[in-house]
Amino acid sequence: MRYVELAGWTIVAVVLCTLAIPWFLWGDATVVTGFPLWLWWHVGWMVLTALVFWLFANRAWGIGIEPEVTEGSR
């Protein structure tokens, strides 16, 4: 089961890294409340990334690094 969780977190990390650079906003001059749209994208991305990291730190810290602890191995 830990392998499925590790694969899930790996996919989340790859998606977040892919979305870090808004390729689709290059050359777009749209301005929202005085700031370019790409800047708002980064603000939203940073908030999302912070929330995902908080969730990861609380639920899966050490996955793939620390050995799996079972009831009999304590």
N, CA, C and O atoms as a Maestro MAE file, in Angstrom:
{
 s_m_m2io_version
 :::
 2.0.0
}

f_m_ct {
 s_m_title
 :::
 protein
 m_atom[296] {
  # First column is atom index #
  i_m_mmod_type
  r_m_x_coord
  r_m_y_coord
  r_m_z_coord
  i_m_residue_number
  s_m_chain_name
  s_m_pdb_residue_name
  s_m_pdb_atom_name
  i_m_atomic_number
  :::
  1 25 0.823 -1.203 0.000 1 A "MET " " N  " 7
  2 3 0.000 0.000 0.000 1 A "MET " " CA " 6
  3 2 0.861 1.258 0.000 1 A "MET " " C  " 6
  4 15 0.488 2.276 -0.584 1 A "MET " " O  " 8
  5 25 2.008 1.182 0.655 2 A "ARG " " N  " 7
  6 3 2.884 2.346 0.688 2 A "ARG " " CA " 6
  7 2 3.397 2.696 -0.702 2 A "ARG " " C  " 6
  8 15 3.671 3.861 -0.989 2 A "ARG " " O  " 8
  9 25 3.529 1.670 -1.583 3 A "TYR " " N  " 7
  10 3 3.998 1.956 -2.937 3 A "TYR " " CA " 6
  11 2 2.972 2.765 -3.718 3 A "TYR " " C  " 6
  12 15 3.333 3.626 -4.521 3 A "TYR " " O  " 8
  13 25 1.698 2.489 -3.484 4 A "VAL " " N  " 7
  14 3 0.633 3.245 -4.145 4 A "VAL " " CA " 6
  15 2 0.648 4.681 -3.643 4 A "VAL " " C  " 6
  16 15 0.508 5.622 -4.424 4 A "VAL " " O  " 8
  17 25 0.819 4.846 -2.332 5 A "GLU " " N  " 7
  18 3 0.881 6.191 -1.755 5 A "GLU " " CA " 6
  19 2 2.107 6.945 -2.273 5 A "GLU " " C  " 6
  20 15 2.022 8.131 -2.593 5 A "GLU " " O  " 8
  21 25 3.235 6.260 -2.353 6 A "LEU " " N  " 7
  22 3 4.456 6.871 -2.883 6 A "LEU " " CA " 6
  23 2 4.266 7.285 -4.342 6 A "LEU " " C  " 6
  24 15 4.696 8.367 -4.743 6 A "LEU " " O  " 8
  25 25 3.629 6.435 -5.124 7 A "ALA " " N  " 7
  26 3 3.374 6.767 -6.527 7 A "ALA " " CA " 6
  27 2 2.443 7.975 -6.629 7 A "ALA " " C  " 6
  28 15 2.645 8.844 -7.477 7 A "ALA " " O  " 8
  29 25 1.434 8.030 -5.775 8 A "GLY " " N  " 7
  30 3 0.507 9.166 -5.773 8 A "GLY " " CA " 6
  31 2 1.205 10.469 -5.452 8 A "GLY " " C  " 6
  32 15 0.993 11.474 -6.131 8 A "GLY " " O  " 8
  33 25 2.032 10.462 -4.427 9 A "TRP " " N  " 7
  34 3 2.758 11.680 -4.060 9 A "TRP " " CA " 6
  35 2 3.763 12.072 -5.140 9 A "TRP " " C  " 6
  36 15 3.999 13.258 -5.372 9 A "TRP " " O  " 8
  37 25 4.349 11.086 -5.792 10 A "THR " " N  " 7
  38 3 5.280 11.380 -6.891 10 A "THR " " CA " 6
  39 2 4.545 12.060 -8.046 10 A "THR " " C  " 6
  40 15 5.053 13.019 -8.625 10 A "THR " " O  " 8
  41 25 3.366 11.571 -8.377 11 A "ILE " " N  " 7
  42 3 2.573 12.184 -9.443 11 A "ILE " " CA " 6
  43 2 2.192 13.613 -9.070 11 A "ILE " " C  " 6
  44 15 2.258 14.512 -9.907 11 A "ILE " " O  " 8
  45 25 1.792 13.825 -7.817 12 A "VAL " " N  " 7
  46 3 1.446 15.180 -7.347 12 A "VAL " " CA " 6
  47 2 2.656 16.106 -7.487 12 A "VAL " " C  " 6
  48 15 2.517 17.243 -7.937 12 A "VAL " " O  " 8
  49 25 3.837 15.624 -7.105 13 A "ALA " " N  " 7
  50 3 5.049 16.444 -7.197 13 A "ALA " " CA " 6
  51 2 5.373 16.794 -8.647 13 A "ALA " " C  " 6
  52 15 5.749 17.929 -8.942 13 A "ALA " " O  " 8
  53 25 5.232 15.838 -9.541 14 A "VAL " " N  " 7
  54 3 5.525 16.089 -10.962 14 A "VAL " " CA " 6
  55 2 4.537 17.105 -11.540 14 A "VAL " " C  " 6
  56 15 4.929 17.991 -12.300 14 A "VAL " " O  " 8
  57 25 3.264 16.975 -11.183 15 A "VAL " " N  " 7
  58 3 2.253 17.923 -11.673 15 A "VAL " " CA " 6
  59 2 2.536 19.324 -11.143 15 A "VAL " " C  " 6
  60 15 2.463 20.296 -11.896 15 A "VAL " " O  " 8
  61 25 2.859 19.439 -9.857 16 A "LEU " " N  " 7
  62 3 3.170 20.760 -9.296 16 A "LEU " " CA " 6
  63 2 4.400 21.375 -9.962 16 A "LEU " " C  " 6
  64 15 4.426 22.576 -10.234 16 A "LEU " " O  " 8
  65 25 5.409 20.561 -10.222 17 A "CYS " " N  " 7
  66 3 6.602 21.077 -10.898 17 A "CYS " " CA " 6
  67 2 6.283 21.504 -12.330 17 A "CYS " " C  " 6
  68 15 6.815 22.503 -12.815 17 A "CYS " " O  " 8
  69 25 5.428 20.758 -12.995 18 A "THR " " N  " 7
  70 3 5.044 21.093 -14.361 18 A "THR " " CA " 6
  71 2 4.273 22.412 -14.405 18 A "THR " " C  " 6
  72 15 4.453 23.212 -15.323 18 A "THR " " O  " 8
  73 25 3.421 22.632 -13.419 19 A "LEU " " N  " 7
  74 3 2.608 23.850 -13.390 19 A "LEU " " CA " 6
  75 2 3.355 25.063 -12.835 19 A "LEU " " C  " 6
  76 15 2.797 26.160 -12.801 19 A "LEU " " O  " 8
  77 25 4.581 24.890 -12.409 20 A "ALA " " N  " 7
  78 3 5.343 26.005 -11.834 20 A "ALA " " CA " 6
  79 2 5.586 27.116 -12.842 20 A "ALA " " C  " 6
  80 15 5.611 28.293 -12.482 20 A "ALA " " O  " 8
  81 25 5.762 26.747 -14.095 21 A "ILE " " N  " 7
  82 3 5.989 27.741 -15.149 21 A "ILE " " CA " 6
  83 2 4.758 27.754 -16.045 21 A "ILE " " C  " 6
  84 15 4.469 26.756 -16.705 21 A "ILE " " O  " 8
  85 25 4.030 28.860 -16.081 22 A "PRO " " N  " 7
  86 3 2.811 28.913 -16.894 22 A "PRO " " CA " 6
  87 2 3.123 29.152 -18.372 22 A "PRO " " C  " 6
  88 15 3.000 30.270 -18.871 22 A "PRO " " O  " 8
  89 25 3.524 28.092 -19.055 23 A "TRP " " N  " 7
  90 3 3.889 28.200 -20.460 23 A "TRP " " CA " 6
  91 2 2.770 28.807 -21.290 23 A "TRP " " C  " 6
  92 15 3.020 29.571 -22.222 23 A "TRP " " O  " 8
  93 25 1.539 28.464 -20.948 24 A "PHE " " N  " 7
  94 3 0.383 28.913 -21.721 24 A "PHE " " CA " 6
  95 2 0.091 30.401 -21.540 24 A "PHE " " C  " 6
  96 15 -0.722 30.955 -22.279 24 A "PHE " " O  " 8
  97 25 0.735 31.062 -20.572 25 A "LEU " " N  " 7
  98 3 0.528 32.493 -20.368 25 A "LEU " " CA " 6
  99 2 1.638 33.346 -20.982 25 A "LEU " " C  " 6
  100 15 1.604 34.571 -20.870 25 A "LEU " " O  " 8
  101 25 2.619 32.715 -21.629 26 A "TRP " " N  " 7
  102 3 3.689 33.483 -22.248 26 A "TRP " " CA " 6
  103 2 3.110 34.344 -23.353 26 A "TRP " " C  " 6
  104 15 2.351 33.867 -24.197 26 A "TRP " " O  " 8
  105 25 3.466 35.585 -23.341 27 A "GLY " " N  " 7
  106 3 2.999 36.514 -24.361 27 A "GLY " " CA " 6
  107 2 1.625 37.090 -24.078 27 A "GLY " " C  " 6
  108 15 1.134 37.912 -24.851 27 A "GLY " " O  " 8
  109 25 0.996 36.677 -22.992 28 A "ASP " " N  " 7
  110 3 -0.326 37.191 -22.627 28 A "ASP " " CA " 6
  111 2 -0.139 38.462 -21.809 28 A "ASP " " C  " 6
  112 15 0.529 38.444 -20.775 28 A "ASP " " O  " 8
  113 25 -0.722 39.557 -22.262 29 A "ALA " " N  " 7
  114 3 -0.548 40.847 -21.582 29 A "ALA " " CA " 6
  115 2 -1.737 41.203 -20.691 29 A "ALA " " C  " 6
  116 15 -1.925 42.372 -20.352 29 A "ALA " " O  " 8
  117 25 -2.530 40.221 -20.315 30 A "THR " " N  " 7
  118 3 -3.698 40.472 -19.476 30 A "THR " " CA " 6
  119 2 -3.264 40.970 -18.097 30 A "THR " " C  " 6
  120 15 -2.358 40.419 -17.471 30 A "THR " " O  " 8
  121 25 -3.945 42.035 -17.642 31 A "VAL " " N  " 7
  122 3 -3.645 42.611 -16.327 31 A "VAL " " CA " 6
  123 2 -4.898 42.487 -15.461 31 A "VAL " " C  " 6
  124 15 -5.999 42.831 -15.892 31 A "VAL " " O  " 8
  125 25 -4.718 41.991 -14.237 32 A "VAL " " N  " 7
  126 3 -5.819 41.848 -13.283 32 A "VAL " " CA " 6
  127 2 -5.450 42.607 -12.018 32 A "VAL " " C  " 6
  128 15 -4.435 42.310 -11.387 32 A "VAL " " O  " 8
  129 25 -6.261 43.577 -11.646 33 A "THR " " N  " 7
  130 3 -6.040 44.464 -10.488 33 A "THR " " CA " 6
  131 2 -4.622 45.018 -10.431 33 A "THR " " C  " 6
  132 15 -4.021 45.110 -9.360 33 A "THR " " O  " 8
  133 25 -4.108 45.377 -11.571 34 A "GLY " " N  " 7
  134 3 -2.819 46.055 -11.640 34 A "GLY " " CA " 6
  135 2 -1.612 45.149 -11.782 34 A "GLY " " C  " 6
  136 15 -0.490 45.641 -11.906 34 A "GLY " " O  " 8
  137 25 -1.809 43.849 -11.769 35 A "PHE " " N  " 7
  138 3 -0.690 42.915 -11.909 35 A "PHE " " CA " 6
  139 2 -0.938 41.980 -13.087 35 A "PHE " " C  " 6
  140 15 -2.082 41.640 -13.387 35 A "PHE " " O  " 8
  141 25 0.134 41.569 -13.752 36 A "PRO " " N  " 7
  142 3 -0.042 40.651 -14.882 36 A "PRO " " CA " 6
  143 2 -0.631 39.312 -14.424 36 A "PRO " " C  " 6
  144 15 -0.418 38.877 -13.292 36 A "PRO " " O  " 8
  145 25 -1.363 38.684 -15.314 37 A "LEU " " N  " 7
  146 3 -2.018 37.420 -14.993 37 A "LEU " " CA " 6
  147 2 -1.012 36.349 -14.589 37 A "LEU " " C  " 6
  148 15 -1.310 35.541 -13.709 37 A "LEU " " O  " 8
  149 25 0.166 36.317 -15.201 38 A "TRP " " N  " 7
  150 3 1.160 35.307 -14.861 38 A "TRP " " CA " 6
  151 2 1.629 35.446 -13.413 38 A "TRP " " C  " 6
  152 15 1.992 34.456 -12.779 38 A "TRP " " O  " 8
  153 25 1.621 36.676 -12.889 39 A "LEU " " N  " 7
  154 3 2.005 36.872 -11.494 39 A "LEU " " CA " 6
  155 2 0.948 36.285 -10.557 39 A "LEU " " C  " 6
  156 15 1.279 35.671 -9.543 39 A "LEU " " O  " 8
  157 25 -0.327 36.480 -10.908 40 A "TRP " " N  " 7
  158 3 -1.409 35.871 -10.121 40 A "TRP " " CA " 6
  159 2 -1.332 34.354 -10.182 40 A "TRP " " C  " 6
  160 15 -1.630 33.674 -9.200 40 A "TRP " " O  " 8
  161 25 -0.929 33.816 -11.342 41 A "TRP " " N  " 7
  162 3 -0.752 32.368 -11.467 41 A "TRP " " CA " 6
  163 2 0.271 31.887 -10.440 41 A "TRP " " C  " 6
  164 15 0.055 30.879 -9.768 41 A "TRP " " O  " 8
  165 25 1.381 32.607 -10.320 42 A "HIS " " N  " 7
  166 3 2.418 32.191 -9.384 42 A "HIS " " CA " 6
  167 2 1.956 32.309 -7.931 42 A "HIS " " C  " 6
  168 15 2.297 31.464 -7.103 42 A "HIS " " O  " 8
  169 25 1.198 33.327 -7.624 43 A "VAL " " N  " 7
  170 3 0.662 33.467 -6.261 43 A "VAL " " CA " 6
  171 2 -0.237 32.271 -5.942 43 A "VAL " " C  " 6
  172 15 -0.107 31.655 -4.884 43 A "VAL " " O  " 8
  173 25 -1.140 31.950 -6.856 44 A "GLY " " N  " 7
  174 3 -2.017 30.798 -6.659 44 A "GLY " " CA " 6
  175 2 -1.249 29.495 -6.579 44 A "GLY " " C  " 6
  176 15 -1.570 28.624 -5.771 44 A "GLY " " O  " 8
  177 25 -0.225 29.361 -7.424 45 A "TRP " " N  " 7
  178 3 0.595 28.148 -7.413 45 A "TRP " " CA " 6
  179 2 1.335 28.001 -6.086 45 A "TRP " " C  " 6
  180 15 1.442 26.898 -5.550 45 A "TRP " " O  " 8
  181 25 1.839 29.102 -5.564 46 A "MET " " N  " 7
  182 3 2.551 29.033 -4.277 46 A "MET " " CA " 6
  183 2 1.612 28.656 -3.140 46 A "MET " " C  " 6
  184 15 1.994 27.893 -2.253 46 A "MET " " O  " 8
  185 25 0.385 29.180 -3.155 47 A "VAL " " N  " 7
  186 3 -0.600 28.808 -2.129 47 A "VAL " " CA " 6
  187 2 -0.926 27.319 -2.238 47 A "VAL " " C  " 6
  188 15 -0.942 26.610 -1.232 47 A "VAL " " O  " 8
  189 25 -1.184 26.847 -3.457 48 A "LEU " " N  " 7
  190 3 -1.477 25.437 -3.669 48 A "LEU " " CA " 6
  191 2 -0.309 24.555 -3.227 48 A "LEU " " C  " 6
  192 15 -0.515 23.541 -2.560 48 A "LEU " " O  " 8
  193 25 0.898 24.935 -3.592 49 A "THR " " N  " 7
  194 3 2.079 24.170 -3.226 49 A "THR " " CA " 6
  195 2 2.269 24.136 -1.708 49 A "THR " " C  " 6
  196 15 2.632 23.098 -1.155 49 A "THR " " O  " 8
  197 25 2.028 25.255 -1.037 50 A "ALA " " N  " 7
  198 3 2.140 25.282 0.427 50 A "ALA " " CA " 6
  199 2 1.123 24.345 1.069 50 A "ALA " " C  " 6
  200 15 1.450 23.638 2.022 50 A "ALA " " O  " 8
  201 25 -0.101 24.332 0.559 51 A "LEU " " N  " 7
  202 3 -1.124 23.442 1.103 51 A "LEU " " CA " 6
  203 2 -0.783 21.978 0.869 51 A "LEU " " C  " 6
  204 15 -0.966 21.146 1.757 51 A "LEU " " O  " 8
  205 25 -0.288 21.662 -0.323 52 A "VAL " " N  " 7
  206 3 0.096 20.284 -0.632 52 A "VAL " " CA " 6
  207 2 1.272 19.863 0.250 52 A "VAL " " C  " 6
  208 15 1.294 18.735 0.744 52 A "VAL " " O  " 8
  209 25 2.237 20.738 0.452 53 A "PHE " " N  " 7
  210 3 3.377 20.384 1.294 53 A "PHE " " CA " 6
  211 2 2.945 20.190 2.743 53 A "PHE " " C  " 6
  212 15 3.448 19.296 3.424 53 A "PHE " " O  " 8
  213 25 2.022 21.015 3.219 54 A "TRP " " N  " 7
  214 3 1.503 20.848 4.581 54 A "TRP " " CA " 6
  215 2 0.828 19.487 4.718 54 A "TRP " " C  " 6
  216 15 1.039 18.776 5.700 54 A "TRP " " O  " 8
  217 25 0.017 19.132 3.725 55 A "LEU " " N  " 7
  218 3 -0.655 17.837 3.741 55 A "LEU " " CA " 6
  219 2 0.360 16.699 3.693 55 A "LEU " " C  " 6
  220 15 0.234 15.721 4.430 55 A "LEU " " O  " 8
  221 25 1.351 16.822 2.838 56 A "PHE " " N  " 7
  222 3 2.398 15.805 2.733 56 A "PHE " " CA " 6
  223 2 3.163 15.657 4.047 56 A "PHE " " C  " 6
  224 15 3.428 14.541 4.492 56 A "PHE " " O  " 8
  225 25 3.515 16.778 4.661 57 A "ALA " " N  " 7
  226 3 4.284 16.733 5.909 57 A "ALA " " CA " 6
  227 2 3.493 16.090 7.041 57 A "ALA " " C  " 6
  228 15 4.071 15.439 7.911 57 A "ALA " " O  " 8
  229 25 2.187 16.267 7.035 58 A "ASN " " N  " 7
  230 3 1.357 15.687 8.087 58 A "ASN " " CA " 6
  231 2 0.985 14.225 7.840 58 A "ASN " " C  " 6
  232 15 0.752 13.485 8.795 58 A "ASN " " O  " 8
  233 25 0.927 13.802 6.596 59 A "ARG " " N  " 7
  234 3 0.440 12.453 6.297 59 A "ARG " " CA " 6
  235 2 1.519 11.487 5.826 59 A "ARG " " C  " 6
  236 15 1.439 10.296 6.124 59 A "ARG " " O  " 8
  237 25 2.515 11.962 5.108 60 A "ALA " " N  " 7
  238 3 3.413 11.023 4.437 60 A "ALA " " CA " 6
  239 2 4.892 11.370 4.576 60 A "ALA " " C  " 6
  240 15 5.702 10.934 3.758 60 A "ALA " " O  " 8
  241 25 5.250 12.127 5.572 61 A "TRP " " N  " 7
  242 3 6.655 12.503 5.719 61 A "TRP " " CA " 6
  243 2 7.510 11.256 5.914 61 A "TRP " " C  " 6
  244 15 7.215 10.429 6.777 61 A "TRP " " O  " 8
  245 25 8.548 11.119 5.131 62 A "GLY " " N  " 7
  246 3 9.463 9.984 5.225 62 A "GLY " " CA " 6
  247 2 9.101 8.831 4.310 62 A "GLY " " C  " 6
  248 15 9.828 7.839 4.263 62 A "GLY " " O  " 8
  249 25 7.996 8.932 3.580 63 A "ILE " " N  " 7
  250 3 7.600 7.841 2.691 63 A "ILE " " CA " 6
  251 2 8.670 7.642 1.623 63 A "ILE " " C  " 6
  252 15 9.146 8.599 1.013 63 A "ILE " " O  " 8
  253 25 9.033 6.397 1.413 64 A "GLY " " N  " 7
  254 3 10.067 6.077 0.432 64 A "GLY " " CA " 6
  255 2 11.476 6.218 0.978 64 A "GLY " " C  " 6
  256 15 12.442 5.865 0.302 64 A "GLY " " O  " 8
  257 25 11.602 6.728 2.191 65 A "ILE " " N  " 7
  258 3 12.921 6.905 2.797 65 A "ILE " " CA " 6
  259 2 13.048 6.045 4.053 65 A "ILE " " C  " 6
  260 15 13.992 5.269 4.202 65 A "ILE " " O  " 8
  261 25 12.083 6.201 4.943 66 A "GLU " " N  " 7
  262 3 12.092 5.439 6.186 66 A "GLU " " CA " 6
  263 2 11.504 4.063 5.949 66 A "GLU " " C  " 6
  264 15 10.568 3.908 5.164 66 A "GLU " " O  " 8
  265 25 12.054 3.055 6.632 67 A "PRO " " N  " 7
  266 3 11.484 1.712 6.459 67 A "PRO " " CA " 6
  267 2 10.072 1.652 7.022 67 A "PRO " " C  " 6
  268 15 9.742 2.355 7.976 67 A "PRO " " O  " 8
  269 25 9.246 0.808 6.423 68 A "GLU " " N  " 7
  270 3 7.867 0.665 6.871 68 A "GLU " " CA " 6
  271 2 7.835 -0.034 8.232 68 A "GLU " " C  " 6
  272 15 8.466 -1.075 8.418 68 A "GLU " " O  " 8
  273 25 7.110 0.535 9.161 69 A "VAL " " N  " 7
  274 3 7.007 -0.025 10.510 69 A "VAL " " CA " 6
  275 2 5.757 -0.883 10.571 69 A "VAL " " C  " 6
  276 15 4.656 -0.430 10.257 69 A "VAL " " O  " 8
  277 25 5.945 -2.124 10.978 70 A "THR " " N  " 7
  278 3 4.807 -3.035 11.157 70 A "THR " " CA " 6
  279 2 4.663 -3.335 12.642 70 A "THR " " C  " 6
  280 15 5.553 -3.021 13.433 70 A "THR " " O  " 8
  281 25 3.562 -3.932 13.015 71 A "GLU " " N  " 7
  282 3 3.287 -4.209 14.418 71 A "GLU " " CA " 6
  283 2 4.336 -5.127 15.024 71 A "GLU " " C  " 6
  284 15 4.723 -4.921 16.174 71 A "GLU " " O  " 8
  285 25 4.804 -6.116 14.307 72 A "GLY " " N  " 7
  286 3 5.766 -7.084 14.844 72 A "GLY " " CA " 6
  287 2 7.193 -6.585 14.881 72 A "GLY " " C  " 6
  288 15 8.035 -7.217 15.519 72 A "GLY " " O  " 8
  289 25 7.505 -5.475 14.224 73 A "SER " " N  " 7
  290 3 8.904 -5.017 14.126 73 A "SER " " CA " 6
  291 2 9.257 -3.936 15.117 73 A "SER " " C  " 6
  292 15 10.336 -3.351 15.028 73 A "SER " " O  " 8
  293 25 8.375 -3.654 16.062 74 A "ARG " " N  " 7
  294 3 8.668 -2.593 17.037 74 A "ARG " " CA " 6
  295 2 9.516 -3.083 18.162 74 A "ARG " " C  " 6
  296 15 9.850 -2.314 19.063 74 A "ARG " " O  " 8
  :::
 }
 m_bond[295] {
  # First column is bond index #
  i_m_from
  i_m_to
  i_m_order
  :::
  1 1 2 1
  2 2 3 1
  3 3 4 2
  4 3 5 1
  5 5 6 1
  6 6 7 1
  7 7 8 2
  8 7 9 1
  9 9 10 1
  10 10 11 1
  11 11 12 2
  12 11 13 1
  13 13 14 1
  14 14 15 1
  15 15 16 2
  16 15 17 1
  17 17 18 1
  18 18 19 1
  19 19 20 2
  20 19 21 1
  21 21 22 1
  22 22 23 1
  23 23 24 2
  24 23 25 1
  25 25 26 1
  26 26 27 1
  27 27 28 2
  28 27 29 1
  29 29 30 1
  30 30 31 1
  31 31 32 2
  32 31 33 1
  33 33 34 1
  34 34 35 1
  35 35 36 2
  36 35 37 1
  37 37 38 1
  38 38 39 1
  39 39 40 2
  40 39 41 1
  41 41 42 1
  42 42 43 1
  43 43 44 2
  44 43 45 1
  45 45 46 1
  46 46 47 1
  47 47 48 2
  48 47 49 1
  49 49 50 1
  50 50 51 1
  51 51 52 2
  52 51 53 1
  53 53 54 1
  54 54 55 1
  55 55 56 2
  56 55 57 1
  57 57 58 1
  58 58 59 1
  59 59 60 2
  60 59 61 1
  61 61 62 1
  62 62 63 1
  63 63 64 2
  64 63 65 1
  65 65 66 1
  66 66 67 1
  67 67 68 2
  68 67 69 1
  69 69 70 1
  70 70 71 1
  71 71 72 2
  72 71 73 1
  73 73 74 1
  74 74 75 1
  75 75 76 2
  76 75 77 1
  77 77 78 1
  78 78 79 1
  79 79 80 2
  80 79 81 1
  81 81 82 1
  82 82 83 1
  83 83 84 2
  84 83 85 1
  85 85 86 1
  86 86 87 1
  87 87 88 2
  88 87 89 1
  89 89 90 1
  90 90 91 1
  91 91 92 2
  92 91 93 1
  93 93 94 1
  94 94 95 1
  95 95 96 2
  96 95 97 1
  97 97 98 1
  98 98 99 1
  99 99 100 2
  100 99 101 1
  101 101 102 1
  102 102 103 1
  103 103 104 2
  104 103 105 1
  105 105 106 1
  106 106 107 1
  107 107 108 2
  108 107 109 1
  109 109 110 1
  110 110 111 1
  111 111 112 2
  112 111 113 1
  113 113 114 1
  114 114 115 1
  115 115 116 2
  116 115 117 1
  117 117 118 1
  118 118 119 1
  119 119 120 2
  120 119 121 1
  121 121 122 1
  122 122 123 1
  123 123 124 2
  124 123 125 1
  125 125 126 1
  126 126 127 1
  127 127 128 2
  128 127 129 1
  129 129 130 1
  130 130 131 1
  131 131 132 2
  132 131 133 1
  133 133 134 1
  134 134 135 1
  135 135 136 2
  136 135 137 1
  137 137 138 1
  138 138 139 1
  139 139 140 2
  140 139 141 1
  141 141 142 1
  142 142 143 1
  143 143 144 2
  144 143 145 1
  145 145 146 1
  146 146 147 1
  147 147 148 2
  148 147 149 1
  149 149 150 1
  150 150 151 1
  151 151 152 2
  152 151 153 1
  153 153 154 1
  154 154 155 1
  155 155 156 2
  156 155 157 1
  157 157 158 1
  158 158 159 1
  159 159 160 2
  160 159 161 1
  161 161 162 1
  162 162 163 1
  163 163 164 2
  164 163 165 1
  165 165 166 1
  166 166 167 1
  167 167 168 2
  168 167 169 1
  169 169 170 1
  170 170 171 1
  171 171 172 2
  172 171 173 1
  173 173 174 1
  174 174 175 1
  175 175 176 2
  176 175 177 1
  177 177 178 1
  178 178 179 1
  179 179 180 2
  180 179 181 1
  181 181 182 1
  182 182 183 1
  183 183 184 2
  184 183 185 1
  185 185 186 1
  186 186 187 1
  187 187 188 2
  188 187 189 1
  189 189 190 1
  190 190 191 1
  191 191 192 2
  192 191 193 1
  193 193 194 1
  194 194 195 1
  195 195 196 2
  196 195 197 1
  197 197 198 1
  198 198 199 1
  199 199 200 2
  200 199 201 1
  201 201 202 1
  202 202 203 1
  203 203 204 2
  204 203 205 1
  205 205 206 1
  206 206 207 1
  207 207 208 2
  208 207 209 1
  209 209 210 1
  210 210 211 1
  211 211 212 2
  212 211 213 1
  213 213 214 1
  214 214 215 1
  215 215 216 2
  216 215 217 1
  217 217 218 1
  218 218 219 1
  219 219 220 2
  220 219 221 1
  221 221 222 1
  222 222 223 1
  223 223 224 2
  224 223 225 1
  225 225 226 1
  226 226 227 1
  227 227 228 2
  228 227 229 1
  229 229 230 1
  230 230 231 1
  231 231 232 2
  232 231 233 1
  233 233 234 1
  234 234 235 1
  235 235 236 2
  236 235 237 1
  237 237 238 1
  238 238 239 1
  239 239 240 2
  240 239 241 1
  241 241 242 1
  242 242 243 1
  243 243 244 2
  244 243 245 1
  245 245 246 1
  246 246 247 1
  247 247 248 2
  248 247 249 1
  249 249 250 1
  250 250 251 1
  251 251 252 2
  252 251 253 1
  253 253 254 1
  254 254 255 1
  255 255 256 2
  256 255 257 1
  257 257 258 1
  258 258 259 1
  259 259 260 2
  260 259 261 1
  261 261 262 1
  262 262 263 1
  263 263 264 2
  264 263 265 1
  265 265 266 1
  266 266 267 1
  267 267 268 2
  268 267 269 1
  269 269 270 1
  270 270 271 1
  271 271 272 2
  272 271 273 1
  273 273 274 1
  274 274 275 1
  275 275 276 2
  276 275 277 1
  277 277 278 1
  278 278 279 1
  279 279 280 2
  280 279 281 1
  281 281 282 1
  282 282 283 1
  283 283 284 2
  284 283 285 1
  285 285 286 1
  286 286 287 1
  287 287 288 2
  288 287 289 1
  289 289 290 1
  290 290 291 1
  291 291 292 2
  292 291 293 1
  293 293 294 1
  294 294 295 1
  295 295 296 2
  :::
 }
}
